[in-house]
Amino acid sequence: MPAALKVGLIAADLTHQHGWAHYSVSMLEALRDAGVKVTVVAPRNSPPFEGVDVHPILPTLNPLAPA
């Protein structure tokens, strides 16, 4: 039997508040639903994500804030 696939990701946001965040959440949902074991390094303010091992250790980012 082959070993289960494991994937690690770095995400700037785990919400649907903007494009990159929506992309990250959609990818995580698809990988999780396909049976992939996913680990994510995310900002400290990240919400829990069912079925995904989230490590909220990155600084909080606000990509919608003016530069």
Secondary structure, 3 states (H helix, E strand, C coil): CCCCCEEEEECCCCCCCCHHHHHHHHHHHHHHHCCCEEEEEEECCCCCCCCCEEEEEECCCCCCCCC
